Amino acid sequence: MESRLSRTTAEALRTAARIACEEALAVAQADEVDGCPDPRYTTINWPQAALRIVHEVIAQVAQAQYMRQHIAQLPPELLALVFKPLYDSDRLSAVLTCRLWRDTLFGTPTLWTDVDFNKSRSSGALARYVSLSGNLPLETLDVLFTTASNVEACDVLAKNISRTRRLSVRIDHQPATPEDQHRLNLALSYPAPMLTMLRLYDYGGRWNNDRDDDIHMFRNVAPMLSVLKIHCHIGALQGSAGALANVKQALYSSSETLVAETISQFVDLCPALEQLGVEVDEWENRLLDTPITLPAPLVEFNVVANQTEFEPAELLASFDLSAISRIWISYNSGAFPADINNTLALFLPPNLAPIRTLQMFGSTFADSTFNMRLLTDNLQPHNPAAFNRRTIQRYILDACIDAQMPAVKELVQDVLTLYVGERIFYMDALLNEATLPKVETLVLCIMTPTSYASHGDCSIFFPVDENERRLPLNFPRLHNVVLAAREEGNNVKLDPALVLRFLQTYLVFDAPRLPVLVLQGVHLLEYSAQDVAALLSYVDELQVFAGPLEMNWTNSDLLHWGYF
């Protein structure tokens, strides 16, 4: 949270959090505070961003140099910043701390513009949460429809859908009566002019089986809806095509067995669709005389496999992909390629251009397997500043596969840029000159906190201090080594002596010194000027960039918002 704020605002936030936590700790020991029924204070299930601030604040409170002020002197908007990252249920826990916190929380509508309703909430809670937002736009409204909550949920949805930007509708039951189903369809029929993202998940796969022909989603008028994630049978959407006219990114899934024709029908409902994701539980491969032609706006095709028997190559073969410039194949947890050779064949010339970028992450399944992403792109290998630049042509395979397969080695022989994350360097059989002879840029992704990285336990440096000797990695053309943070706010600091030992011991390249060392979102510890000087003498050029390494391969909000 702090990373998005200016320096002045961040300091104000820390001050507010420090005083707030000081007061909260005192309140927790009091027998009675302002007549609140339960003065206990808890941070259970708080987001990590909030917890980091709280832990820092508690440590600072114990230091004498920090001036203690009365919490009542804080402007409410600063106190509100402390509560903003919390889930609505955790805000209610904070309400019970003291009167000022209660008044601030209940009196700040911006804190209640993200509403998540689930089974554990009592009757009337959803309406109460939504009412606290006043008339402000609802950034997120997540509603679970159950037999018990149907009436209240439908009423809240009908009254507030017009001011909702991101709507999540989860249907956890078969409507008990036709009136229940009619009530839900009617709630979804109100205009939603502000809606930009919709997620609708029908757990039972029976929603809208008996469709109301006279009731259409959003009055069949297209809102600003551009991102759609929907799990339902295709018949439930018939008659509401007008509401989906502006959808540009869509992820479709169904409890029914998917066939190519069903996917084609869904695409036809979204004439402006540019990015399509299909999450597959069950697939029936029908031999088609002619592959189905996809409409012109569609440029990206994402296929997500949820079970091992499904082969994405069969789905892709059902469509004419000549107009598709980006393909992403991925396997969810527990799903493995049934026949990886068929999938890999899609990425081998002459079907596609040579793979130029390989991203690898360690796997817990077996020593010879790894999670990897393969990409074709035109990144400039000698220009580190271009690492984050997105390109037009992009083909991605995201899967856990066996590194010893001959097709894998054939696939990666033209790789120029290698991204490595987690503890991957034990795989000497793959990461060597024979397999990756053309690598020019090696990007090492760091996720370890500062205290571990500085002592040599950072994931990428794991083999450096091991007793067992590992073979060096031979990249004769190596030009750039990038040490990059993957997450905002990691603030990783590396021991320069450790970095130098890694470069000298585990990397073999033709040049006498490393041409370029890039630090992306990481820093060198400066307690030893001699160690820093030794490292700098081993590299021709040192470049430093702020912020984490961009690891999102597409602009698609389908991936940013997560799958079902």
VEXLO-378177 format. One record per residue (C-alpha): residue number from 1; x, y negated, z negated; residue in three letters. Coordinates in pm, whole numbers, plus 50000, padded with zeros to 5 digits. Example, Ala and Ser with C-alpha at 12.3 -4.5 7.8 and 13.67 -1.06 7.14 Angstrom:
// VEXLO-378177
{node 1,{51230,50450,49220},'ALA'} {node 2,{51367,50106,49286},'SER'} 
***
This chain:
// VEXLO-378177
{node 1,{50000,50000,50000},'MET'} {node 2,{50276,49758,49908},'GLU'} {node 3,{50450,49813,50240},'SER'} {node 4,{50166,49641,50419},'ARG'} {node 5,{50185,49329,50202},'LEU'} {node 6,{50407,49025,50215},'SER'} {node 7,{50684,48994,49955},'ARG'} {node 8,{50489,48734,49755},'THR'} {node 9,{50170,48938,49756},'THR'} {node 10,{50357,49255,49664},'ALA'} {node 11,{50513,49082,49363},'GLU'} {node 12,{50170,48957,49257},'ALA'} {node 13,{50035,49309,49293},'LEU'} {node 14,{50308,49453,49074},'ARG'} {node 15,{50245,49186,48812},'THR'} {node 16,{49873,49260,48814},'ALA'} {node 17,{49930,49633,48796},'ALA'} {node 18,{50181,49597,48513},'ARG'} {node 19,{49946,49396,48296},'ILE'} {node 20,{49650,49614,48390},'ALA'} {node 21,{49829,49932,48289},'CYS'} {node 22,{49956,49774,47967},'GLU'} {node 23,{49602,49684,47875},'GLU'} {node 24,{49475,50026,47980},'ALA'} {node 25,{49726,50208,47762},'LEU'} {node 26,{49624,49997,47465},'ALA'} {node 27,{49258,50061,47541},'VAL'} {node 28,{49316,50434,47552},'ALA'} {node 29,{49420,50427,47186},'GLN'} {node 30,{49131,50211,47069},'ALA'} {node 31,{48826,50353,46900},'ASP'} {node 32,{48588,50110,47061},'GLU'} {node 33,{48635,49850,47333},'VAL'} {node 34,{48369,49603,47434},'ASP'} {node 35,{48103,49856,47355},'GLY'} {node 36,{48198,50081,47649},'CYS'} {node 37,{48068,50433,47588},'PRO'} {node 38,{48393,50605,47690},'ASP'} {node 39,{48716,50404,47674},'PRO'} {node 40,{48945,50685,47796},'ARG'} {node 41,{49167,50603,48093},'TYR'} {node 42,{49265,50862,48355},'THR'} {node 43,{49466,50875,48676},'THR'} {node 44,{49355,51223,48783},'ILE'} {node 45,{49331,51253,49163},'ASN'} {node 46,{49455,50900,49222},'TRP'} {node 47,{49627,50849,49560},'PRO'} {node 48,{50006,50863,49557},'GLN'} {node 49,{50031,50496,49655},'ALA'} {node 50,{49846,50397,49338},'ALA'} {node 51,{50034,50643,49118},'LEU'} {node 52,{50371,50510,49230},'ARG'} {node 53,{50267,50160,49127},'ILE'} {node 54,{50131,50284,48794},'VAL'} {node 55,{50447,50478,48710},'HIS'} {node 56,{50664,50180,48800},'GLU'} {node 57,{50447,49948,48595},'VAL'} {node 58,{50452,50165,48283},'ILE'} {node 59,{50832,50171,48297},'ALA'} {node 60,{50846,49794,48339},'GLN'} {node 61,{50611,49725,48049},'VAL'} {node 62,{50867,49873,47807},'ALA'} {node 63,{51131,49622,47914},'GLN'} {node 64,{51151,49302,47711},'ALA'} {node 65,{51224,49074,48006},'GLN'} {node 66,{50873,49116,48146},'TYR'} {node 67,{50638,48854,48009},'MET'} {node 68,{50314,48992,47873},'ARG'} {node 69,{50000,48803,47961},'GLN'} {node 70,{49644,48864,47863},'HIS'} {node 71,{49466,49053,48134},'ILE'} {node 72,{49179,48804,48125},'ALA'} {node 73,{49409,48541,48273},'GLN'} {node 74,{49450,48737,48596},'LEU'} {node 75,{49250,48624,48899},'PRO'} {node 76,{48995,48899,48974},'PRO'} {node 77,{49118,48932,49331},'GLU'} {node 78,{49463,49041,49204},'LEU'} {node 79,{49309,49295,48970},'LEU'} {node 80,{49095,49415,49259},'ALA'} {node 81,{49411,49492,49457},'LEU'} {node 82,{49508,49741,49188},'VAL'} {node 83,{49177,49925,49220},'PHE'} {node 84,{49151,49917,49599},'LYS'} {node 85,{49344,50243,49672},'PRO'} {node 86,{49123,50445,49434},'LEU'} {node 87,{48843,50675,49535},'TYR'} {node 88,{48500,50554,49430},'ASP'} {node 89,{48471,50821,49158},'SER'} {node 90,{48804,50711,49008},'ASP'} {node 91,{48686,50351,49010},'ARG'} {node 92,{48394,50461,48797},'LEU'} {node 93,{48642,50610,48549},'SER'} {node 94,{48820,50275,48538},'ALA'} {node 95,{48486,50104,48476},'VAL'} {node 96,{48471,50277,48137},'LEU'} {node 97,{48804,50127,48026},'THR'} {node 98,{48695,49778,47927},'CYS'} {node 99,{48443,49508,48002},'ARG'} {node 100,{48677,49304,48221},'LEU'} {node 101,{48759,49604,48437},'TRP'} {node 102,{48391,49690,48459},'ARG'} {node 103,{48293,49336,48557},'ASP'} {node 104,{48575,49315,48810},'THR'} {node 105,{48488,49648,48970},'LEU'} {node 106,{48114,49592,48982},'PHE'} {node 107,{48160,49231,49088},'GLY'} {node 108,{48396,49297,49381},'THR'} {node 109,{48195,49429,49678},'PRO'} {node 110,{48509,49489,49886},'THR'} {node 111,{48602,49775,49653},'LEU'} {node 112,{48291,49970,49751},'TRP'} {node 113,{48302,49958,50129},'THR'} {node 114,{48436,50316,50147},'ASP'} {node 115,{48172,50556,50015},'VAL'} {node 116,{48215,50934,49992},'ASP'} {node 117,{47919,51138,49869},'PHE'} {node 118,{47952,51508,49780},'ASN'} {node 119,{47774,51778,49587},'LYS'} {node 120,{47908,51676,49248},'SER'} {node 121,{47735,51338,49246},'ARG'} {node 122,{47415,51295,49049},'SER'} {node 123,{47085,51191,49197},'SER'} {node 124,{47081,50823,49284},'GLY'} {node 125,{47462,50794,49285},'ALA'} {node 126,{47489,50747,49662},'LEU'} {node 127,{47242,50460,49664},'ALA'} {node 128,{47421,50304,49365},'ARG'} {node 129,{47764,50317,49533},'TYR'} {node 130,{47635,50169,49856},'VAL'} {node 131,{47450,49890,49675},'SER'} {node 132,{47775,49776,49508},'LEU'} {node 133,{47911,49679,49851},'SER'} {node 134,{47647,49408,49882},'GLY'} {node 135,{47591,49316,50245},'ASN'} {node 136,{47951,49372,50356},'LEU'} {node 137,{48021,49609,50645},'PRO'} {node 138,{48077,49965,50527},'LEU'} {node 139,{48421,50072,50645},'GLU'} {node 140,{48341,50439,50575},'THR'} {node 141,{48018,50614,50485},'LEU'} {node 142,{48063,50988,50424},'ASP'} {node 143,{47735,51164,50348},'VAL'} {node 144,{47670,51530,50270},'LEU'} {node 145,{47315,51646,50342},'PHE'} {node 146,{47198,51927,50115},'THR'} {node 147,{46855,52054,50025},'THR'} {node 148,{46865,51847,49706},'ALA'} {node 149,{47009,51528,49855},'SER'} {node 150,{46826,51518,50187},'ASN'} {node 151,{46568,51256,50097},'VAL'} {node 152,{46811,51016,49926},'GLU'} {node 153,{47083,51063,50189},'ALA'} {node 154,{46844,51002,50477},'CYS'} {node 155,{46707,50690,50309},'ASP'} {node 156,{47056,50546,50246},'VAL'} {node 157,{47169,50630,50599},'LEU'} {node 158,{46865,50472,50759},'ALA'} {node 159,{46908,50149,50560},'LYS'} {node 160,{47284,50114,50608},'ASN'} {node 161,{47377,50269,50942},'ILE'} {node 162,{47354,49927,51108},'SER'} {node 163,{47649,49796,50899},'ARG'} {node 164,{47866,50111,50906},'THR'} {node 165,{48190,50129,51102},'ARG'} {node 166,{48300,50489,51033},'ARG'} {node 167,{48027,50745,50967},'LEU'} {node 168,{48073,51105,50856},'SER'} {node 169,{47761,51323,50847},'VAL'} {node 170,{47800,51672,50700},'ARG'} {node 171,{47494,51898,50717},'ILE'} {node 172,{47531,52170,50456},'ASP'} {node 173,{47192,52332,50483},'HIS'} {node 174,{46917,52439,50716},'GLN'} {node 175,{46641,52182,50666},'PRO'} {node 176,{46378,52356,50456},'ALA'} {node 177,{46087,52204,50643},'THR'} {node 178,{46028,52036,50978},'PRO'} {node 179,{45982,51716,50777},'GLU'} {node 180,{46342,51740,50648},'ASP'} {node 181,{46484,51778,50998},'GLN'} {node 182,{46263,51500,51130},'HIS'} {node 183,{46377,51272,50847},'ARG'} {node 184,{46745,51327,50932},'LEU'} {node 185,{46695,51275,51304},'ASN'} {node 186,{46500,50959,51231},'LEU'} {node 187,{46782,50825,51008},'ALA'} {node 188,{47032,50882,51290},'LEU'} {node 189,{46805,50711,51539},'SER'} {node 190,{46847,50361,51395},'TYR'} {node 191,{47072,50120,51590},'PRO'} {node 192,{47438,50124,51486},'ALA'} {node 193,{47594,49823,51660},'PRO'} {node 194,{47910,49824,51443},'MET'} {node 195,{47983,50197,51459},'LEU'} {node 196,{48326,50279,51604},'THR'} {node 197,{48381,50633,51474},'MET'} {node 198,{48141,50921,51410},'LEU'} {node 199,{48209,51263,51262},'ARG'} {node 200,{47915,51504,51251},'LEU'} {node 201,{47969,51855,51118},'TYR'} {node 202,{47685,52107,51117},'ASP'} {node 203,{47803,52387,50890},'TYR'} {node 204,{47517,52621,50972},'GLY'} {node 205,{47512,52556,51344},'GLY'} {node 206,{47135,52514,51339},'ARG'} {node 207,{47090,52137,51329},'TRP'} {node 208,{46843,52001,51580},'ASN'} {node 209,{46749,52340,51718},'ASN'} {node 210,{46395,52207,51748},'ASP'} {node 211,{46493,51871,51887},'ARG'} {node 212,{46254,51576,51857},'ASP'} {node 213,{46214,51477,52219},'ASP'} {node 214,{46094,51129,52124},'ASP'} {node 215,{46379,51054,51882},'ILE'} {node 216,{46726,50977,52015},'HIS'} {node 217,{47053,50906,51838},'MET'} {node 218,{47103,50529,51789},'PHE'} {node 219,{46787,50468,51995},'ARG'} {node 220,{46991,50602,52288},'ASN'} {node 221,{47173,50268,52301},'VAL'} {node 222,{47552,50286,52309},'ALA'} {node 223,{47717,50124,52003},'PRO'} {node 224,{48089,50038,51994},'MET'} {node 225,{48141,50407,51919},'LEU'} {node 226,{48477,50502,52071},'SER'} {node 227,{48590,50801,51859},'VAL'} {node 228,{48366,51105,51816},'LEU'} {node 229,{48429,51425,51621},'LYS'} {node 230,{48140,51662,51636},'ILE'} {node 231,{48075,52024,51544},'HIS'} {node 232,{47735,52138,51667},'CYS'} {node 233,{47574,52335,51947},'HIS'} {node 234,{47564,52149,52275},'ILE'} {node 235,{47185,52151,52292},'GLY'} {node 236,{47162,51928,51985},'ALA'} {node 237,{47316,51642,52184},'LEU'} {node 238,{47095,51664,52488},'GLN'} {node 239,{46880,51357,52523},'GLY'} {node 240,{47127,51131,52341},'SER'} {node 241,{47376,51079,52621},'ALA'} {node 242,{47313,50705,52621},'GLY'} {node 243,{47447,50678,52266},'ALA'} {node 244,{47780,50832,52374},'LEU'} {node 245,{47838,50614,52678},'ALA'} {node 246,{48134,50427,52525},'ASN'} {node 247,{48313,50722,52364},'VAL'} {node 248,{48678,50729,52472},'LYS'} {node 249,{48818,50990,52231},'GLN'} {node 250,{48625,51301,52134},'ALA'} {node 251,{48694,51624,51947},'LEU'} {node 252,{48434,51893,52009},'TYR'} {node 253,{48376,52218,51822},'SER'} {node 254,{48086,52456,51780},'SER'} {node 255,{47981,52758,51576},'SER'} {node 256,{47877,52916,51904},'GLU'} {node 257,{48116,53099,52133},'THR'} {node 258,{48262,52837,52363},'LEU'} {node 259,{48276,52874,52739},'VAL'} {node 260,{48417,52639,52999},'ALA'} {node 261,{48070,52529,53109},'GLU'} {node 262,{47987,52411,52755},'THR'} {node 263,{48298,52194,52747},'ILE'} {node 264,{48205,52053,53087},'SER'} {node 265,{47854,51966,52960},'GLN'} {node 266,{48003,51783,52663},'PHE'} {node 267,{48238,51584,52887},'VAL'} {node 268,{47942,51485,53105},'ASP'} {node 269,{47770,51336,52797},'LEU'} {node 270,{48069,51101,52751},'CYS'} {node 271,{48129,50934,53090},'PRO'} {node 272,{48398,50699,52953},'ALA'} {node 273,{48597,50979,52788},'LEU'} {node 274,{48976,50944,52814},'GLU'} {node 275,{49102,51184,52545},'GLN'} {node 276,{48934,51520,52484},'LEU'} {node 277,{49005,51763,52202},'GLY'} {node 278,{48849,52108,52184},'VAL'} {node 279,{48881,52306,51861},'GLU'} {node 280,{48812,52672,51932},'VAL'} {node 281,{48686,52934,51687},'ASP'} {node 282,{48541,53177,51943},'GLU'} {node 283,{48613,53173,52316},'TRP'} {node 284,{48466,53370,52606},'GLU'} {node 285,{48686,53369,52912},'ASN'} {node 286,{48471,53373,53224},'ARG'} {node 287,{48639,53411,53559},'LEU'} {node 288,{48540,53110,53768},'LEU'} {node 289,{48558,53102,54146},'ASP'} {node 290,{48671,52739,54131},'THR'} {node 291,{48821,52555,53833},'PRO'} {node 292,{48592,52289,53689},'ILE'} {node 293,{48688,51936,53793},'THR'} {node 294,{48718,51693,53504},'LEU'} {node 295,{48602,51331,53550},'PRO'} {node 296,{48851,51064,53647},'ALA'} {node 297,{48875,50869,53316},'PRO'} {node 298,{49000,51177,53130},'LEU'} {node 299,{49380,51174,53101},'VAL'} {node 300,{49449,51376,52782},'GLU'} {node 301,{49342,51730,52694},'PHE'} {node 302,{49398,51863,52338},'ASN'} {node 303,{49335,52233,52268},'VAL'} {node 304,{49333,52350,51904},'VAL'} {node 305,{49329,52723,51832},'ALA'} {node 306,{49177,52840,51505},'ASN'} {node 307,{49225,53215,51554},'GLN'} {node 308,{49489,53442,51696},'THR'} {node 309,{49286,53614,51965},'GLU'} {node 310,{49229,53290,52154},'PHE'} {node 311,{49477,53205,52429},'GLU'} {node 312,{49474,52833,52522},'PRO'} {node 313,{49614,52917,52866},'ALA'} {node 314,{49281,53083,52950},'GLU'} {node 315,{49086,52770,52860},'LEU'} {node 316,{49317,52540,53056},'LEU'} {node 317,{49303,52771,53357},'ALA'} {node 318,{48927,52711,53376},'SER'} {node 319,{48979,52344,53462},'PHE'} {node 320,{49141,52145,53737},'ASP'} {node 321,{49414,51959,53546},'LEU'} {node 322,{49555,51767,53840},'SER'} {node 323,{49436,51435,53694},'ALA'} {node 324,{49543,51513,53335},'ILE'} {node 325,{49868,51345,53233},'SER'} {node 326,{49888,51464,52870},'ARG'} {node 327,{49825,51813,52736},'ILE'} {node 328,{49853,51908,52369},'TRP'} {node 329,{49824,52272,52257},'ILE'} {node 330,{49832,52337,51883},'SER'} {node 331,{49755,52617,51641},'TYR'} {node 332,{49592,52554,51306},'ASN'} {node 333,{49720,52723,50992},'SER'} {node 334,{49700,53101,51017},'GLY'} {node 335,{49658,53106,51395},'ALA'} {node 336,{49940,53235,51614},'PHE'} {node 337,{49972,53257,51992},'PRO'} {node 338,{49828,53587,52110},'ALA'} {node 339,{50061,53590,52410},'ASP'} {node 340,{50304,53304,52382},'ILE'} {node 341,{50455,53382,52722},'ASN'} {node 342,{50132,53278,52895},'ASN'} {node 343,{50127,52951,52706},'THR'} {node 344,{50496,52883,52754},'LEU'} {node 345,{50459,52948,53126},'ALA'} {node 346,{50241,52638,53148},'LEU'} {node 347,{50540,52433,53041},'PHE'} {node 348,{50801,52588,53269},'LEU'} {node 349,{50891,52447,53611},'PRO'} {node 350,{50747,52430,53867},'PRO'} {node 351,{50423,52382,53669},'ASN'} {node 352,{50563,52087,53476},'LEU'} {node 353,{50872,51875,53472},'ALA'} {node 354,{51162,52002,53257},'PRO'} {node 355,{51120,51970,52881},'ILE'} {node 356,{51328,51674,52766},'ARG'} {node 357,{51233,51651,52399},'THR'} {node 358,{51208,51921,52134},'LEU'} {node 359,{51076,51865,51781},'GLN'} {node 360,{51140,52146,51533},'MET'} {node 361,{51023,52215,51178},'PHE'} {node 362,{51099,52509,50953},'GLY'} {node 363,{50852,52793,50914},'SER'} {node 364,{50773,53002,50608},'THR'} {node 365,{50657,53303,50808},'PHE'} {node 366,{50990,53462,50905},'ALA'} {node 367,{51353,53367,50948},'ASP'} {node 368,{51336,53379,51327},'SER'} {node 369,{51023,53169,51363},'THR'} {node 370,{50983,52794,51360},'PHE'} {node 371,{50721,52531,51422},'ASN'} {node 372,{50807,52328,51727},'MET'} {node 373,{50673,52064,51959},'ARG'} {node 374,{50790,52052,52318},'LEU'} {node 375,{50757,51736,52522},'LEU'} {node 376,{50829,51615,52870},'THR'} {node 377,{50902,51246,52876},'ASP'} {node 378,{51147,50985,53000},'ASN'} {node 379,{51293,50853,52676},'LEU'} {node 380,{51620,50670,52729},'GLN'} {node 381,{51873,50883,52536},'PRO'} {node 382,{52131,50605,52505},'HIS'} {node 383,{51887,50346,52374},'ASN'} {node 384,{51787,50422,52013},'PRO'} {node 385,{51546,50129,52012},'ALA'} {node 386,{51338,50316,52271},'ALA'} {node 387,{51272,50616,52044},'PHE'} {node 388,{50931,50485,51946},'ASN'} {node 389,{50823,50394,52296},'ARG'} {node 390,{50533,50601,52422},'ARG'} {node 391,{50535,50726,52778},'THR'} {node 392,{50264,50810,53025},'ILE'} {node 393,{50353,51170,53110},'GLN'} {node 394,{50338,51382,52798},'ARG'} {node 395,{50292,51757,52757},'TYR'} {node 396,{50306,51902,52408},'ILE'} {node 397,{50307,52250,52263},'LEU'} {node 398,{50266,52264,51885},'ASP'} {node 399,{50301,52620,51757},'ALA'} {node 400,{50488,52863,51535},'CYS'} {node 401,{50687,53094,51763},'ILE'} {node 402,{50985,53329,51762},'ASP'} {node 403,{51312,53157,51845},'ALA'} {node 404,{51458,53475,51993},'GLN'} {node 405,{51211,53493,52283},'MET'} {node 406,{51384,53454,52621},'PRO'} {node 407,{51113,53215,52739},'ALA'} {node 408,{51194,52978,52454},'VAL'} {node 409,{51558,52947,52555},'LYS'} {node 410,{51461,52894,52917},'GLU'} {node 411,{51216,52628,52811},'LEU'} {node 412,{51457,52416,52607},'VAL'} {node 413,{51767,52434,52826},'GLN'} {node 414,{51707,52081,52964},'ASP'} {node 415,{51629,51917,52629},'VAL'} {node 416,{51800,51580,52590},'LEU'} {node 417,{51646,51468,52259},'THR'} {node 418,{51619,51702,51961},'LEU'} {node 419,{51410,51607,51656},'TYR'} {node 420,{51478,51822,51349},'VAL'} {node 421,{51288,51827,51021},'GLY'} {node 422,{51282,52040,50706},'GLU'} {node 423,{51551,52303,50642},'ARG'} {node 424,{51608,52417,50995},'ILE'} {node 425,{51986,52446,51024},'PHE'} {node 426,{51999,52807,50915},'TYR'} {node 427,{51882,52887,51268},'MET'} {node 428,{52226,52888,51425},'ASP'} {node 429,{52112,53130,51696},'ALA'} {node 430,{51892,52867,51857},'LEU'} {node 431,{52066,52540,51774},'LEU'} {node 432,{52386,52584,51969},'ASN'} {node 433,{52556,52501,52295},'GLU'} {node 434,{52431,52811,52477},'ALA'} {node 435,{52068,52726,52410},'THR'} {node 436,{52073,52346,52406},'LEU'} {node 437,{52367,52246,52626},'PRO'} {node 438,{52238,51902,52728},'LYS'} {node 439,{52139,51744,52396},'VAL'} {node 440,{52249,51381,52382},'GLU'} {node 441,{52040,51253,52091},'THR'} {node 442,{51995,51436,51761},'LEU'} {node 443,{51727,51291,51529},'VAL'} {node 444,{51728,51419,51171},'LEU'} {node 445,{51403,51348,50987},'CYS'} {node 446,{51438,51287,50614},'ILE'} {node 447,{51154,51329,50365},'MET'} {node 448,{51343,51384,50039},'THR'} {node 449,{51320,51118,49763},'PRO'} {node 450,{51620,50902,49686},'THR'} {node 451,{51746,51091,49381},'SER'} {node 452,{51774,51418,49570},'TYR'} {node 453,{51912,51276,49892},'ALA'} {node 454,{52196,51100,49713},'SER'} {node 455,{52304,51424,49543},'HIS'} {node 456,{52320,51632,49856},'GLY'} {node 457,{51993,51819,49828},'ASP'} {node 458,{51820,51635,50110},'CYS'} {node 459,{51663,51884,50351},'SER'} {node 460,{51882,51799,50649},'ILE'} {node 461,{52202,51829,50444},'PHE'} {node 462,{52102,52153,50276},'PHE'} {node 463,{52381,52367,50428},'PRO'} {node 464,{52662,52122,50352},'VAL'} {node 465,{52729,52239,49997},'ASP'} {node 466,{52625,52601,50035},'GLU'} {node 467,{52879,52870,49954},'ASN'} {node 468,{52792,53062,50268},'GLU'} {node 469,{52968,52914,50567},'ARG'} {node 470,{52739,52821,50855},'ARG'} {node 471,{52845,52797,51215},'LEU'} {node 472,{52882,52441,51344},'PRO'} {node 473,{52627,52310,51591},'LEU'} {node 474,{52784,52261,51931},'ASN'} {node 475,{52642,51970,52131},'PHE'} {node 476,{52920,51871,52374},'PRO'} {node 477,{52723,51577,52518},'ARG'} {node 478,{52609,51440,52183},'LEU'} {node 479,{52598,51060,52187},'HIS'} {node 480,{52349,50950,51919},'ASN'} {node 481,{52279,51083,51571},'VAL'} {node 482,{51974,50930,51405},'VAL'} {node 483,{51905,50963,51033},'LEU'} {node 484,{51541,50864,50998},'ALA'} {node 485,{51276,50844,50728},'ALA'} {node 486,{50946,51001,50827},'ARG'} {node 487,{50726,50822,50575},'GLU'} {node 488,{50674,50458,50487},'GLU'} {node 489,{50815,50366,50150},'GLY'} {node 490,{51054,50660,50108},'ASN'} {node 491,{51345,50417,50057},'ASN'} {node 492,{51593,50702,50107},'VAL'} {node 493,{51953,50621,50016},'LYS'} {node 494,{52225,50855,50136},'LEU'} {node 495,{52573,50921,50005},'ASP'} {node 496,{52810,50809,50286},'PRO'} {node 497,{53060,51081,50191},'ALA'} {node 498,{52788,51342,50231},'LEU'} {node 499,{52690,51205,50571},'VAL'} {node 500,{53052,51204,50688},'LEU'} {node 501,{53108,51560,50569},'ARG'} {node 502,{52798,51672,50756},'PHE'} {node 503,{52904,51501,51080},'LEU'} {node 504,{53256,51641,51065},'GLN'} {node 505,{53170,51992,50947},'THR'} {node 506,{52850,52085,51125},'TYR'} {node 507,{52849,51888,51449},'LEU'} {node 508,{53092,51958,51730},'VAL'} {node 509,{53099,51722,52029},'PHE'} {node 510,{53351,51623,52295},'ASP'} {node 511,{53412,51261,52187},'ALA'} {node 512,{53684,51193,51927},'PRO'} {node 513,{53434,50994,51719},'ARG'} {node 514,{53056,50980,51712},'LEU'} {node 515,{52953,50710,51964},'PRO'} {node 516,{52638,50591,51782},'VAL'} {node 517,{52501,50646,51430},'LEU'} {node 518,{52150,50511,51374},'VAL'} {node 519,{51985,50456,51036},'LEU'} {node 520,{51607,50434,51073},'GLN'} {node 521,{51435,50345,50747},'GLY'} {node 522,{51724,50481,50534},'VAL'} {node 523,{52019,50315,50360},'HIS'} {node 524,{52371,50408,50253},'LEU'} {node 525,{52467,50401,49888},'LEU'} {node 526,{52728,50130,49842},'GLU'} {node 527,{52888,50229,49514},'TYR'} {node 528,{53202,50345,49698},'SER'} {node 529,{53342,50102,49953},'ALA'} {node 530,{53604,50361,50045},'GLN'} {node 531,{53339,50621,50137},'ASP'} {node 532,{53148,50369,50345},'VAL'} {node 533,{53466,50264,50524},'ALA'} {node 534,{53556,50627,50597},'ALA'} {node 535,{53216,50689,50751},'LEU'} {node 536,{53232,50374,50963},'LEU'} {node 537,{53576,50472,51089},'SER'} {node 538,{53426,50794,51227},'TYR'} {node 539,{53159,50619,51436},'VAL'} {node 540,{53201,50370,51717},'ASP'} {node 541,{52873,50190,51650},'GLU'} {node 542,{52631,50172,51356},'LEU'} {node 543,{52274,50058,51419},'GLN'} {node 544,{52014,49995,51149},'VAL'} {node 545,{51637,49978,51203},'PHE'} {node 546,{51364,49911,50947},'ALA'} {node 547,{51057,50127,50895},'GLY'} {node 548,{50999,50501,50939},'PRO'} {node 549,{51047,50692,51261},'LEU'} {node 550,{50731,50707,51470},'GLU'} {node 551,{50627,51073,51478},'MET'} {node 552,{50283,51041,51637},'ASN'} {node 553,{50318,51156,51993},'TRP'} {node 554,{49997,50996,52117},'THR'} {node 555,{49777,50700,52035},'ASN'} {node 556,{49486,50935,51977},'SER'} {node 557,{49279,50864,51665},'ASP'} {node 558,{49164,51225,51696},'LEU'} {node 559,{49494,51329,51545},'LEU'} {node 560,{49524,51040,51298},'HIS'} {node 561,{49182,51112,51146},'TRP'} {node 562,{49252,51484,51112},'GLY'} {node 563,{49073,51787,51246},'TYR'} {node 564,{48757,51938,51102},'PHE'} 
***
